[in-house]
Amino acid sequence: MPDPSWMAQQQAQQAAQQAQQIHQNHVRIHREMHDMARHTGAPHITHRPTSYGGGGGGGGGSLRGFLTLVVIVAVVVYVARDPELRAEVMTFARNLWAQIQSS
């Protein structure tokens, strides 16, 4: 049977790759829409970027993505039923959450 921590790491890497691919597709489609509007002579549509939480400035989206990844890893580890690894991940998650709340 494969090592649960290795399996969790592989699944977390896959989730990160999927998230990166989704982001790249979004950026590509957004650029294509702007290019198409420019070539057709359509007026430029101004928009306000959507905030993904995290308060004031930028960086909220990356924090949200990181927290999502941490949650995915935690769930995978929990399902793996390895008590030692599960305890380590829970400690890491609690410390991370405490740091986020204090900032």
N, C-alpha and C positions, 0 to 999 in steps of 0.2 A: 504494500500500500504506500502511495507517495506521501511524503512529509506534508502535513497540513499547512505549515508555514510557507512552504514552497508553493503549494497550490494557491494559497491566499495571495501571495506575491504575484503569481502569474495572472490571477484574475484581476488584481488591482492594476497591473500593467495593461491588460486588455481594456479595462474600463477607461484608463487614462488615454489610450490610443483612440478609442471610440470617441471620447469627448473632444480630443484634438481634431479628429476627422470631421466631426459635426461643426466645430468652430471654423475650420478651413473652408468647408462647403458654404457656410453662412457668409463668410467674408467674400468668397468667390462670387456667389450669387448677388451680393450687395454691389460689388464692383461692376458686374455685368449689367445690372439695372442702371447704374449711373452712366456707364458707357453707352447703353442703348438710348437713354434719355438725351445724352449729349449729341448723338448722331442723328436723332430724329428731330432735333430742334425743340424738344419739349422743354418747358420751363423747369428750372432746377427746383426740386422739392426739398425744402429745408425740414429737418426733423431734429428732435432732441433725443440723444441716446437714452435707451432704457436703463434705469439704474437697477442693479441686482442686489440692492441692500448694501450694508456696510457703511452707511452714512455718507458724509460729505463728498469726497473726491473719488478718484479712480481707485482701482485695486479691489473693489468690492466683489467683482466678478471672479477674480482669481481666488479670493478667499473662499467664496462660495463653492467654487470648483474643488478646492483643496478639502474643504469640510465634507463635501459629497464623497470624495474619494476615501476619506477617513471613515465615513459611515459605511461605505461599501465594504471596505476591508474589515471593519469591526463585525459586520453581519456575517461575512464569509468565515471569519475566525470563530465566531460564536457557533455557527453551524458545524464547523469542523470538530467541535466537542473536545478540544484540547484545553484542559483547565489551566495549565501554566501559560500557554500562549494567550488564552482568553484573558487571564488576569493581567498580563503585560499590556495588551491592547486597551483594556479598560482603564488601566492606570495612565497610559499615554493619552487616551481620549479625555479623561478627567483633567489632567494637567493642561492639555491644549485648550479645553473649554475654559478653565480658570484663567489662563493667559488672555484669551479672547475677551472674556468679561472684564478683566482688569485694564485692558487697553482702551 
